[in-house]
Amino acid sequence: MKNFVLLLLMAILPYSCYSQNNPKNNKEQTTEMKPSKNEDGEWDIVVIDTQFDYFLNAIAKPMNQYSESYLKNKNTFLVNEWNSYYNTGKYRNVIESGIDYDPRENYGIKFEYKLYQVFAYVKWKYGLKMNGLSGSDGAR
């Protein structure tokens, strides 16, 4: 009986050492928020956080206080900063994905505004300090 148990353990040992989850290449595991066009053909970004709409309507500065070029310049800087944090794992509890943003693309002012407000929202809700945002960004 002792030999049978020993033989059984030796047979099971290689299977217990084999990993059930084969890790994929790091590049394959990365997730990115990608802009997409909505039904009207305009660029849009989806924010799943339920408080974002409240922030956008009640706290954020109105869109007419910004020019599209200002927002594009700020977003270019902020996306680079955000992706740097994501790639290094800084603020891992807040930043769960990178952002795929092409500054040469003409997204339109609505998209640029909404993306900019995503950064202001994260600052407002989580206190995340981003060098591209000033003290008054995001608040009325």
C-alpha positions in Angstrom: 0.0 0.0 0.0 2.9 2.4 0.8 4.4 1.8 -2.6 1.0 2.5 -4.2 0.7 5.9 -2.4 4.2 6.8 -3.3 3.7 5.9 -6.9 0.5 7.9 -7.0 2.2 11.0 -5.6 5.0 10.7 -8.1 2.5 10.5 -10.9 0.6 13.5 -9.7 3.6 15.7 -8.9 4.4 16.8 -12.5 0.8 17.9 -13.0 0.7 19.9 -9.8 3.8 21.8 -10.9 2.3 22.7 -14.3 0.7 26.2 -14.3 -2.9 26.2 -15.1 -2.8 29.8 -16.3 -0.2 30.3 -19.0 0.8 33.9 -18.8 0.6 35.7 -22.1 3.1 38.2 -23.4 2.9 41.5 -21.6 1.9 43.3 -24.8 -1.0 41.0 -25.3 -2.3 41.7 -21.8 -2.4 45.5 -22.0 -5.7 47.1 -22.4 -6.3 50.5 -24.0 -9.2 52.9 -24.1 -9.7 53.6 -27.8 -11.7 56.4 -29.3 -14.5 55.2 -31.5 -17.1 56.8 -33.7 -20.6 56.9 -32.4 -23.8 56.5 -34.5 -23.6 60.1 -35.7 -20.0 59.5 -37.0 -18.5 61.7 -34.3 -15.6 60.5 -32.1 -16.5 59.4 -28.6 -15.0 57.8 -25.5 -17.1 55.8 -23.1 -16.7 56.4 -19.4 -18.3 53.7 -17.3 -18.0 55.4 -13.9 -21.5 56.4 -12.8 -20.4 59.7 -11.2 -18.7 60.9 -14.4 -22.0 62.3 -15.9 -22.7 64.1 -12.6 -19.2 65.6 -12.7 -19.5 66.6 -16.4 -22.9 68.4 -15.8 -22.5 69.8 -12.3 -18.8 70.4 -11.6 -16.7 70.6 -14.8 -16.2 73.9 -16.6 -18.5 74.3 -19.6 -17.1 73.4 -23.0 -17.4 77.0 -24.3 -14.6 78.0 -21.9 -12.1 76.0 -24.0 -10.8 76.2 -27.5 -10.2 73.0 -29.4 -6.5 73.7 -29.9 -6.1 74.3 -26.1 -7.8 70.9 -25.3 -5.8 69.1 -28.0 -2.5 70.4 -26.6 -3.5 69.6 -23.0 -4.8 66.1 -24.0 -1.6 65.3 -25.8 0.4 66.0 -22.7 -2.1 64.4 -20.3 -2.4 61.2 -22.4 1.4 60.8 -22.4 1.5 61.3 -18.7 -1.4 58.9 -18.1 0.2 56.2 -20.3 3.5 56.6 -18.5 1.7 56.0 -15.2 -0.1 53.0 -16.7 3.1 51.5 -18.1 5.1 51.9 -14.9 2.2 50.7 -12.7 2.0 53.9 -10.8 -1.6 54.6 -9.5 -2.5 51.0 -10.3 -5.7 51.2 -8.3 -6.9 54.1 -10.4 -5.3 53.7 -13.9 -6.5 50.4 -15.3 -5.8 50.9 -19.0 -3.7 53.0 -21.4 -5.3 55.5 -23.8 -4.8 55.2 -27.5 -4.8 58.8 -28.7 -3.4 60.2 -31.9 -2.7 64.0 -31.7 -2.7 64.2 -35.5 -6.3 63.0 -35.7 -9.1 65.5 -35.8 -11.4 64.2 -33.1 -13.5 67.4 -32.7 -14.1 69.7 -29.8 -16.7 67.5 -28.1 -14.3 64.5 -27.9 -11.4 66.6 -26.8 -13.5 68.2 -24.1 -14.8 64.9 -22.8 -11.3 63.3 -22.8 -9.9 66.4 -21.0 -12.7 66.1 -18.4 -11.8 62.5 -17.8 -8.5 63.6 -16.5 -10.1 66.4 -14.4 -12.6 63.9 -13.1 -9.9 61.5 -12.0 -8.2 64.4 -10.2 -11.5 65.4 -8.6 -12.6 62.0 -7.5 -9.3 60.2 -6.6 -7.0 63.2 -6.0 -4.7 62.0 -8.7 -2.1 64.7 -9.3 -1.3 65.1 -13.0 1.3 67.7 -14.1 -0.9 68.7 -17.1 -3.8 69.9 -14.9 -3.7 73.2 -13.0 -5.5 73.8 -9.8 -8.6 75.3 -11.5 -9.0 72.6 -14.2 -12.2 70.7 -13.9 -13.9 72.9 -11.4 -16.4 75.7 -12.0 
